[in-house]
Amino acid sequence: MAYSSSTYHSRTYRDFKEIEPVDYRRIIRFYEEREDAIQQLDFEESFELLAAYVNALFEVGAYQKHLLMVDFAIEMAIRYNIGMYHGEDIFHKLLFRKAASLYNRMEYEQAEYILRELVRIDPAGRDAAQFLKKCLRRREPSFLKTAKAGSILLFMLSAFIISLEVLFVRPFYKLYAQPVEITRTAIFLAGWVVLLGSIALHRFRVERKVEKFVAGALRKKMENRRVS
């Protein structure tokens, strides 16, 4: 979209430009106090204020409110065909941060969906792919949950054996102290092996799954370019 070359700016816009770009809480207050007036501005000014407001909500961690507003900003970017905005791909930035807000609210499935779409749009970009891996690592499969439960059980069994060792074995059955010590150490180590092994397996599977998805998206995009 081509922006207006007019040098005139409204009073609301001029007041907004007096705020430091990193004073996020002041930006939020300004927008919310003057939202009705902002809606009456021409598109270039109103979108700049909207983009700053949405960015500020994300920066201060107001993720629920950010999710409510980012869709409106995305809609405006699409409707007015805004591509590069202040040197950034605004559509990509808004979608990426929407995924980040969903992630921070532990809505991993929705975040994963957006990140997959971003990978399809730009398979060569690594940010979305790396974030997708992080998101998938949070979505623990059943085998990992079972392994974690099993490791906790082994740790508890090890602690129980230690209590038996201290209270009964060493005072009254010293002959069995060493075998009991070896047994509870082995059980404790087994708990760590189960826990760390399952986590490592999950991370490996996520890594392989995402890289396969990225390779497929890249291959499909190249095929589409050849066809067109």
C-alpha positions as CSV (number, residue, x, y, z in Angstrom):
1,M,0.0,0.0,0.0
2,A,1.3,3.5,-0.8
3,Y,1.1,5.9,2.1
4,S,0.0,9.4,1.8
5,S,2.8,12.0,1.3
6,S,0.9,14.7,3.2
7,T,3.0,16.5,5.8
8,Y,0.0,17.4,8.0
9,H,-0.7,15.3,11.0
10,S,-3.6,15.5,13.4
11,R,-3.3,16.7,17.0
12,T,-3.9,13.2,18.3
13,Y,-1.1,11.8,16.2
14,R,1.3,14.6,17.2
15,D,0.5,13.9,20.9
16,F,1.2,10.2,20.3
17,K,4.6,10.9,18.7
18,E,5.7,12.7,21.9
19,I,5.6,9.4,23.7
20,E,8.9,7.4,23.8
21,P,8.5,4.2,21.6
22,V,9.6,2.0,24.6
23,D,7.2,3.6,27.1
24,Y,4.7,0.8,26.5
25,R,2.4,1.5,29.4
26,R,2.0,5.1,28.4
27,I,1.2,4.0,24.8
28,I,-1.5,1.7,26.2
29,R,-3.0,4.4,28.3
30,F,-2.9,6.9,25.4
31,Y,-4.7,4.5,23.0
32,E,-7.3,3.4,25.4
33,E,-8.1,6.9,26.6
34,R,-8.4,8.2,23.0
35,E,-9.7,5.2,21.2
36,D,-12.8,6.9,19.8
37,A,-10.7,9.8,18.5
38,I,-8.1,7.4,17.0
39,Q,-10.8,5.6,15.1
40,Q,-11.7,8.9,13.3
41,L,-8.1,9.5,12.0
42,D,-7.1,8.7,8.5
43,F,-5.9,5.2,7.9
44,E,-2.1,5.9,8.0
45,E,-2.3,7.5,11.4
46,S,-4.8,5.2,12.9
47,F,-2.9,2.1,11.8
48,E,0.3,3.4,13.2
49,L,-1.3,4.0,16.6
50,L,-3.0,0.6,16.4
51,A,0.3,-1.2,15.6
52,A,2.0,0.6,18.4
53,Y,-0.8,-0.3,20.8
54,V,-0.8,-4.0,19.8
55,N,3.0,-4.1,20.2
56,A,2.9,-2.4,23.6
57,L,0.3,-5.0,24.8
58,F,2.6,-7.8,23.8
59,E,5.7,-6.1,25.4
60,V,4.0,-5.7,28.8
61,G,2.7,-9.3,28.8
62,A,-1.0,-8.4,28.4
63,Y,-1.4,-11.5,26.2
64,Q,-5.2,-11.9,26.5
65,K,-5.8,-8.2,25.5
66,H,-3.1,-8.6,22.8
67,L,-5.0,-11.5,21.3
68,L,-8.2,-9.5,21.2
69,M,-6.5,-6.7,19.3
70,V,-4.0,-8.4,17.1
71,D,-6.7,-10.0,14.9
72,F,-8.0,-6.5,14.2
73,A,-4.5,-5.3,13.2
74,I,-4.1,-8.4,11.0
75,E,-7.4,-7.7,9.3
76,M,-6.4,-4.1,8.6
77,A,-3.1,-5.2,7.2
78,I,-4.8,-7.6,4.8
79,R,-7.6,-5.3,3.9
80,Y,-5.3,-2.4,2.9
81,N,-2.6,-4.8,1.5
82,I,0.2,-3.6,3.8
83,G,3.3,-5.6,3.2
84,M,6.5,-4.0,4.6
85,Y,5.8,-1.6,7.4
86,H,8.6,0.4,9.0
87,G,11.1,-2.0,7.4
88,E,9.3,-5.2,8.7
89,D,6.9,-7.7,7.2
90,I,3.9,-6.6,9.3
91,F,1.8,-9.6,8.5
92,H,4.5,-12.0,9.6
93,K,5.3,-10.0,12.8
94,L,1.6,-9.8,13.8
95,L,1.0,-13.5,13.3
96,F,4.3,-14.5,15.0
97,R,3.4,-12.5,18.0
98,K,-0.1,-13.9,18.1
99,A,1.5,-17.3,18.2
100,A,3.7,-16.1,21.0
101,S,0.8,-14.8,23.0
102,L,-1.1,-18.1,22.6
103,Y,2.1,-19.9,23.7
104,N,2.4,-17.8,26.8
105,R,-1.2,-18.6,27.6
106,M,-0.4,-22.3,27.2
107,E,-2.8,-22.5,24.2
108,Y,-0.2,-24.6,22.4
109,E,-2.5,-26.2,19.8
110,Q,-3.6,-22.9,18.4
111,A,0.0,-21.5,18.5
112,E,1.2,-24.6,16.6
113,Y,-1.4,-24.0,13.9
114,I,-0.3,-20.4,13.3
115,L,3.4,-21.4,13.3
116,R,2.8,-24.1,10.7
117,E,1.1,-21.5,8.5
118,L,4.1,-19.2,8.9
119,V,6.4,-22.0,7.9
120,R,4.3,-22.7,4.8
121,I,4.5,-19.0,3.9
122,D,8.3,-18.8,4.4
123,P,9.9,-22.2,4.7
124,A,13.4,-20.7,4.5
125,G,12.9,-18.5,7.6
126,R,14.1,-20.3,10.8
127,D,12.3,-18.2,13.5
128,A,8.9,-19.9,13.0
129,A,10.4,-23.3,12.7
130,Q,12.4,-22.9,15.9
131,F,9.4,-21.6,17.7
132,L,7.3,-24.5,16.4
133,K,9.8,-26.9,17.9
134,K,9.5,-25.1,21.2
135,C,5.7,-25.3,21.0
136,L,5.7,-29.0,20.2
137,R,8.1,-29.8,23.0
138,R,5.5,-28.3,25.4
139,R,2.8,-30.6,24.0
140,E,3.9,-33.7,25.9
141,P,2.8,-37.0,24.3
142,S,1.4,-39.8,26.4
143,F,4.6,-41.8,26.4
144,L,6.4,-38.9,28.0
145,K,3.7,-38.4,30.7
146,T,3.9,-42.1,31.4
147,A,7.7,-42.0,31.7
148,K,7.6,-39.0,34.0
149,A,5.1,-40.8,36.2
150,G,7.3,-43.9,36.2
151,S,10.4,-41.9,37.1
152,I,8.6,-40.3,40.0
153,L,7.5,-43.8,41.2
154,L,11.1,-45.0,41.0
155,F,12.3,-41.9,43.0
156,M,9.7,-42.5,45.6
157,L,10.7,-46.2,45.8
158,S,14.3,-45.2,46.2
159,A,13.4,-42.8,49.0
160,F,11.3,-45.6,50.7
161,I,14.3,-48.0,50.6
162,I,16.6,-45.3,52.0
163,S,14.2,-44.9,55.0
164,L,14.2,-48.7,55.5
165,E,17.9,-48.7,55.3
166,V,18.4,-46.0,57.9
167,L,15.7,-47.2,60.3
168,F,16.1,-51.0,60.1
169,V,18.9,-52.4,57.9
170,R,21.9,-50.5,59.2
171,P,21.0,-50.7,62.9
172,F,19.9,-54.3,62.9
173,Y,20.9,-56.0,59.6
174,K,24.3,-54.6,58.7
175,L,25.0,-57.7,56.6
176,Y,22.4,-56.5,54.1
177,A,23.4,-52.8,54.2
178,Q,25.6,-52.9,51.0
179,P,23.1,-54.8,48.8
180,V,20.3,-52.5,49.9
181,E,22.5,-49.5,49.2
182,I,23.3,-50.8,45.7
183,T,19.7,-51.6,45.1
184,R,18.3,-48.2,46.0
185,T,21.1,-46.4,44.1
186,A,20.3,-48.5,41.0
187,I,16.6,-47.6,41.4
188,F,17.4,-44.0,41.8
189,L,19.6,-44.0,38.7
190,A,17.0,-45.9,36.8
191,G,14.5,-43.1,37.5
192,W,16.9,-40.5,36.0
193,V,17.5,-42.7,33.0
194,V,13.7,-43.1,32.4
195,L,13.1,-39.4,32.8
196,L,16.0,-38.0,30.8
197,G,15.8,-40.7,28.2
198,S,12.1,-40.0,27.5
199,I,12.7,-36.2,27.4
200,A,15.6,-36.7,24.9
201,L,13.4,-39.0,22.8
202,H,10.6,-36.5,22.7
203,R,13.0,-33.7,21.7
204,F,14.5,-35.9,19.0
205,R,11.1,-36.7,17.6
206,V,10.0,-33.1,17.6
207,E,13.2,-32.0,15.9
208,R,12.8,-34.7,13.2
209,K,9.1,-33.9,12.7
210,V,9.6,-30.1,12.3
211,E,12.6,-30.5,10.0
212,K,10.5,-32.9,7.8
213,F,7.6,-30.4,7.8
214,V,9.9,-27.5,6.8
215,A,11.5,-29.6,4.0
216,G,8.1,-30.5,2.7
217,A,6.9,-26.9,2.8
218,L,10.1,-25.7,1.0
219,R,9.7,-28.4,-1.7
220,K,6.1,-27.5,-2.3
221,K,6.9,-23.8,-2.6
222,M,9.7,-24.5,-5.1
223,E,7.3,-26.7,-7.1
224,N,4.7,-23.9,-7.1
225,R,7.3,-21.5,-8.4
226,R,8.2,-23.8,-11.2
227,V,4.6,-24.2,-12.2
228,S,3.9,-20.5,-12.1
